[in-house]
Amino acid sequence: MTTHLPGSTALAERLNETDPVVVLCFCAAWCDTCKEYQPKFEKLSLQHPEANFVWIDIEDHPLLLGDEDVENFPTIAILHGEEVRFMGTILPHIEHLDRLIQAMQAPGKPQETNLPEDLLTLLKN
């Protein structure tokens, strides 16, 4: 479920859970990319019920960014508990965010790769 700010009681209740995963998408109403991305973001939220997805219009809520500047969209922040695990702009392909969320939820799990074995050996040494 995606929450649109201003916040909701449901979001506040979920954020009181132990070590919640929060996926923030900073956007702007005038941004065409954001308009196309939003339904995909909402659909992805249904695939990750363990995470709290929040859509934030930076013009309506500029104070939520603090000192951070958003110059490109979408700008994503992923928090686990109080730890910021990712903050940055990603390409507006929802599969990139899906993969990022999956990687964040599996710390220490080796990432599958198709890199040449020789290169992997060199990197380990």
Stockholm file with secondary structure:
# STOCKHOLM 1.0

chainA/1-125         MTTHLPGSTALAERLNETDPVVVLCFCAAWCDTCKEYQPKFEKLSLQHPEANFVWIDIEDHPLLLGDEDVENFPTIAILHGEEVRFMGTILPHIEHLDRLIQAMQAPGKPQETNLPEDLLTLLKN
#=GR chainA/1-125 SS CEEESSCCHHHHHHHTSSSCEEEEEEECTTCHHHHHHHHHHHHHHHHCTTEEEEEEETTTCGGGGTTCCCCSSCEEEEEETTEEEEEEECCSCHHHHHHHHHHHHSTTCCCCCCSCHHHHHHHHC
#=GC SS_cons         CEEESSCCHHHHHHHTSSSCEEEEEEECTTCHHHHHHHHHHHHHHHHCTTEEEEEEETTTCGGGGTTCCCCSSCEEEEEETTEEEEEEECCSCHHHHHHHHHHHHSTTCCCCCCSCHHHHHHHHC
//
